[in-house]
Amino acid sequence: MRKSRNAAVDSMGCDVISDTLASPEVYRYQVLLSLMLSSQTKDQITSAAMKKLREHGCSIDNILETSDQVLGELIYPVGFWKKKIEYIKRTSKILQEEYNGDIPDTVEKLCKLPGVGPKMAYLAMKCAWNQIVGIGVDTHVHRISNRLRWVKKPTKQPEDTRKELQDWLPREYWRDINHLLVGFGQQTCLPVGPRCYECLNKEICPVGKTNKKIPSPKKIKKEEKKIEYIKRTSKILQEEYNGDIPDTVEKLCKLPGVGPKMAYLAMKCAWNQIVGIGVDTHVHRISNRLRWVKKPTKQPEDTRKELQDWLPREYWRDINHLLVGFGQQTCLPVGPRCYECLNKEICPVGKTNKKIPSPKKIKKEEVKEEME
């Protein structure tokens, strides 16, 4: 099921988004930094933050010379970004003063660094030092191990799961187990609504055997429709475009299953041409919340036209990417995290949304982050 290696972790894991052409010390530092940023953060957001850090100059000396404000702008909107600024600065200072600009080469020493927990330490040992001394257990590995009954009794903490796994799993599988299960958890064994109906393990998995829930006919119909679109579009590209894709929005929108958002993003990403703004649900929602439209819009296409009327063209390239990440992490569809948003004083929604989590909940989230 992981043969294709096309999950987010496969293209955005800590070893992939670090600079392999840098010196060994800088590469190891970037691996550690990417792991610190990844806590409570989607791989796509971590990857984008690391890209900005690398463009800025991701070495210990340069990060220490970077102001907290600039560092925050570079890593935002990773989860708990304000706390991570502190962790990154303190850790970088320790590495500079105590490790001669490198990172520790033992789990014990790594775990003493601010913001570094066991999961990060074991993965850093694997990816930075090429040493397999334990299994990095994140929420995916923890969840799937419990679902598959790979633990003697249900475990509450990832560290308990790690100890249980290491008790019985042959050491030769320790290197790949995290990577395999994380991708499996991102694509199939989801936290909510696992796709047991398409899982190859459903007949031997305790959860799969009992989870008889399958997608509604409407959802199946939608998936079948996408397959049909892909087949028809591929045929058209083969016959009419010599195996390439159209190079205009108008022609792209004539392909089965392709709408304006996809067309504008395809022009940007595939042809490197900025001819309009790709407006998805995140951009549509946030533009309305920020009152970037003259009056509330009901359709993303209406939002696109409004945005393009006033937004300077030089910002069209980045606006989708920025707002999608912002919408995934902070300006959520339900329960937006206005309390931590830098725009809360100028955002019409942020000004009126005074709801903040209880101190107990915030503390719990911070503790959970540090444990990972």
C-alpha positions in Angstrom: 0.0 0.0 0.0 3.0 2.3 0.4 4.7 1.1 -2.8 4.0 4.3 -4.7 5.6 6.5 -1.9 3.3 9.4 -2.7 2.2 10.5 0.7 3.1 14.0 2.1 5.9 12.5 4.3 7.6 11.0 1.2 8.3 14.4 -0.4 8.3 16.6 2.7 10.0 14.5 5.4 12.8 16.1 7.5 15.5 14.4 5.4 14.0 15.6 2.1 13.4 19.2 3.0 16.9 19.7 4.4 19.8 20.8 2.1 21.8 17.7 1.2 24.4 19.8 -0.6 25.2 21.8 2.6 28.0 20.8 4.9 27.3 17.8 7.1 26.9 20.0 10.2 24.5 22.4 8.5 22.5 19.5 7.0 22.2 17.9 10.5 21.1 21.2 12.0 18.4 21.6 9.3 17.1 18.1 10.0 16.8 19.0 13.7 15.1 22.3 12.9 12.6 20.7 10.5 11.7 18.2 13.2 11.2 20.9 15.8 9.0 22.8 13.4 7.0 19.7 12.5 5.4 19.3 15.9 1.6 19.9 15.7 2.1 21.0 12.1 1.2 19.5 8.7 4.1 18.4 6.5 3.1 21.0 3.8 3.4 23.9 6.3 6.7 22.6 7.7 8.1 22.2 4.2 7.1 25.7 3.3 8.7 27.1 6.5 12.0 25.2 5.8 12.0 26.5 2.3 11.9 30.1 3.6 14.5 29.4 6.2 16.9 27.9 3.6 16.4 30.8 1.3 17.1 33.1 4.3 20.2 31.1 5.3 19.6 28.2 7.6 22.8 27.9 9.5 23.3 28.2 13.3 25.2 31.5 13.0 22.6 33.1 10.6 19.6 32.0 12.7 21.2 33.4 15.9 21.7 36.7 14.1 18.1 36.8 12.9 15.7 38.8 14.9 12.7 37.1 16.6 10.4 39.1 14.4 12.0 38.0 11.2 12.3 34.4 12.4 8.6 34.4 13.2 7.7 35.7 9.8 9.8 32.9 8.2 8.3 30.0 10.2 4.7 31.3 10.5 2.1 29.6 10.4 3.7 26.4 12.0 1.9 25.3 15.1 3.0 27.2 18.3 5.3 29.3 16.2 5.9 31.8 19.0 7.1 29.1 21.4 9.2 27.6 18.6 11.1 30.9 18.0 12.3 30.6 21.6 13.1 26.9 21.3 15.0 27.5 18.0 17.1 30.4 19.4 17.9 28.6 22.7 18.8 25.3 21.0 20.9 27.1 18.4 22.8 28.9 21.1 23.5 25.6 22.9 24.7 24.0 19.7 27.0 26.9 19.0 28.5 27.0 22.5 28.5 23.3 23.5 28.6 21.3 20.3 30.9 23.3 18.1 28.1 24.1 15.7 26.9 20.6 15.3 24.0 18.6 16.9 24.3 16.0 19.7 24.9 12.4 18.6 22.9 10.7 21.3 19.2 10.5 22.1 19.9 11.5 25.7 21.7 14.7 24.7 19.2 15.6 22.0 16.3 15.3 24.4 18.0 17.9 26.7 17.7 20.6 24.0 14.7 23.0 24.3 11.7 21.8 22.3 13.1 18.4 21.5 11.3 15.2 22.6 12.0 11.5 22.1 10.3 11.2 18.7 12.4 14.0 17.3 15.5 12.6 18.9 15.2 9.1 17.4 14.3 10.6 14.0 17.3 13.0 14.2 19.6 10.0 15.0 18.3 8.2 12.0 18.1 11.0 9.4 21.0 13.2 10.6 23.5 10.6 12.0 22.3 7.5 10.1 22.1 5.7 13.4 19.1 3.5 14.3 18.9 3.4 18.0 15.1 3.4 18.4 11.8 4.1 16.7 10.4 7.6 16.2 6.8 7.3 17.3 4.5 10.2 16.3 0.7 10.4 16.4 0.4 8.3 13.3 2.6 5.4 14.5 1.0 5.6 17.9 -2.6 5.5 16.5 -1.9 2.7 14.0 0.1 0.5 16.4 -2.9 0.6 18.8 -5.4 -0.1 16.0 -3.4 -3.1 14.8 -3.0 -4.3 18.4 0.8 -4.1 18.1 0.8 -3.2 21.8 0.0 -5.6 24.6 -2.6 -3.2 26.0 -3.8 0.2 24.7 -1.1 2.9 25.3 -1.8 6.5 26.1 1.5 8.0 25.2 3.8 7.7 22.1 6.7 6.8 24.4 4.8 3.8 25.8 4.1 2.7 22.2 7.7 3.0 21.3 8.8 0.8 24.2 6.2 -1.8 23.3 7.2 -1.8 19.6 10.9 -2.1 20.3 10.1 -5.1 22.6 9.0 -7.3 19.7 9.7 -5.7 16.3 12.9 -7.0 14.8 15.6 -4.3 14.7 16.0 -4.5 10.9 12.5 -3.0 10.6 13.2 0.0 12.9 14.6 2.2 10.1 11.5 2.1 7.9 8.6 1.7 10.3 8.0 5.4 11.1 8.2 6.4 7.4 5.8 3.6 6.3 3.2 4.2 9.0 3.2 8.0 8.8 2.4 7.8 5.1 -0.1 5.1 5.7 -1.7 7.2 8.4 -1.8 10.3 6.1 -3.5 8.4 3.3 -5.5 5.5 4.6 -5.6 4.9 8.3 -6.8 8.4 9.0 -7.4 9.7 12.6 -11.1 10.2 11.8 -12.9 8.1 9.3 -10.2 5.6 8.4 -10.6 4.3 4.9 -10.9 0.7 6.0 -13.0 -0.2 2.9 -10.0 0.3 0.6 -7.3 -1.0 3.0 -5.4 -4.2 2.1 -5.2 -5.0 5.8 -8.9 -4.8 6.5 -9.3 -8.6 7.0 -6.5 -8.9 9.6 -6.9 -5.6 11.3 -9.1 -5.6 14.4 -10.5 -2.2 13.5 -10.9 -3.1 9.8 -12.9 -6.3 10.6 -15.5 -4.4 12.6 -15.5 -1.1 10.7 -18.1 -1.9 8.0 -18.7 1.8 7.2 -18.2 2.5 3.6 -18.5 5.8 1.8 -22.0 7.0 0.9 -23.2 6.4 -2.7 -22.8 10.1 -3.2 -19.1 10.0 -2.2 -18.4 6.9 -4.3 -20.1 8.6 -7.2 -17.9 11.6 -6.7 -14.7 9.4 -6.7 -15.9 7.5 -9.8 -16.5 10.9 -11.5 -12.9 11.9 -10.8 -11.6 8.7 -12.3 -13.7 9.4 -15.3 -12.4 13.0 -15.6 -8.8 11.8 -15.3 -9.3 9.2 -18.0 -11.1 11.6 -20.4 -8.6 14.5 -19.8 -5.6 12.2 -20.3 -7.1 11.1 -23.6 -7.6 14.7 -24.8 -4.1 15.6 -23.8 -2.7 12.7 -25.7 -4.7 13.3 -28.9 -5.0 17.1 -29.0 -1.9 18.5 -27.1 0.8 16.0 -28.0 1.0 14.7 -24.4 1.3 18.1 -22.8 -1.3 20.3 -21.1 -3.0 23.5 -22.5 -1.2 26.8 -21.9 -4.2 29.0 -21.4 -6.9 29.2 -18.7 -9.6 29.0 -21.3 -8.3 25.8 -22.8 -7.6 24.3 -19.4 -11.2 25.0 -18.2 -12.5 23.0 -21.2 -10.9 19.9 -19.9 -13.2 17.5 -18.0 -13.2 18.2 -14.2 -11.0 21.3 -14.5 -12.4 24.6 -13.1 -11.0 28.1 -12.8 -9.1 27.6 -9.5 -7.3 24.6 -11.0 -6.6 26.4 -14.2 -5.0 29.4 -12.6 -2.9 27.3 -10.3 -1.9 25.1 -13.2 -0.8 28.2 -15.2 1.3 29.2 -12.2 2.8 25.9 -11.2 3.1 24.1 -14.5 3.7 27.1 -16.9 5.2 29.6 -14.5 2.7 32.2 -15.8 0.7 34.4 -13.4 -2.5 35.2 -15.2 -4.9 35.2 -12.3 -5.4 34.1 -8.7 -6.4 30.5 -7.8 -9.2 30.9 -5.2 -10.1 27.8 -3.2 -12.3 27.5 -0.1 -9.5 28.9 2.2 -8.8 32.0 0.0 -12.6 32.5 -0.4 -13.3 32.3 3.3 -10.4 34.4 4.5 -11.0 37.1 1.8 -14.5 37.5 3.1 -13.5 37.5 6.8 -10.9 40.2 6.1 -13.5 42.2 4.1 -11.2 42.1 1.0 -14.4 42.0 -1.1 -16.7 44.9 -1.5 -19.7 42.8 -0.3 -19.8 39.1 0.8 -19.3 36.8 -2.1 -20.9 33.4 -2.4 -18.7 31.8 -5.0 -14.8 31.5 -5.2 -15.0 32.9 -8.8 -16.7 36.1 -7.5 -14.0 36.4 -4.9 -11.2 36.0 -7.5 -12.6 38.8 -9.6 -12.9 41.1 -6.6 -9.3 40.3 -5.5 -7.9 40.9 -8.9 -9.6 44.3 -9.1 -7.5 45.7 -6.3 -4.6 43.4 -5.3 -1.4 44.5 -7.0 -0.3 41.9 -9.6 3.0 41.3 -8.0 1.2 39.6 -5.1 -0.9 37.3 -7.2 1.8 34.6 -7.3 2.0 34.0 -3.5 -1.5 34.9 -2.3 -3.0 31.4 -2.7 -0.1 29.6 -1.0 0.0 32.1 1.9 -3.8 32.1 2.6 -4.2 28.3 2.2 -1.5 27.7 4.8 -3.0 30.4 7.0 -6.4 28.8 6.6 -5.1 25.3 7.5 -3.4 26.5 10.7 -5.0 29.6 12.1 -8.0 31.0 10.2 -9.8 27.7 10.4 -13.3 27.2 8.9 -14.7 26.4 12.4 -13.2 27.8 15.5 -10.6 30.1 14.0 -7.6 30.7 16.3 -8.0 34.5 16.5 -6.4 34.6 19.9 -3.0 33.8 18.4 -3.4 35.6 15.0 -1.1 38.6 14.3 -4.0 40.2 12.4 -6.6 40.0 15.2 -6.6 43.8 15.9 -7.2 44.7 12.2 -9.4 41.7 11.2 -13.2 42.4 11.5 -13.7 38.8 12.8 -10.7 38.9 15.1 -11.9 42.1 16.7 -15.2 40.6 17.7 -14.1 37.0 18.4 -12.9 37.2 22.0 -13.1 33.5 22.5 -9.8 32.0 23.6 -9.0 28.5 24.9 -8.8 28.1 28.7 -5.3 28.4 30.2 -5.6 24.7 31.0 -6.2 23.8 27.3 -3.3 26.0 26.2 -1.0 24.4 28.7 -2.1 20.9 27.7 -1.3 21.7 24.0 2.1 23.0 24.9 2.9 20.0 27.0 1.7 17.7 24.2 3.9 19.6 21.8 7.0 19.2 24.0 6.4 15.5 24.5 6.4 14.9 20.8 
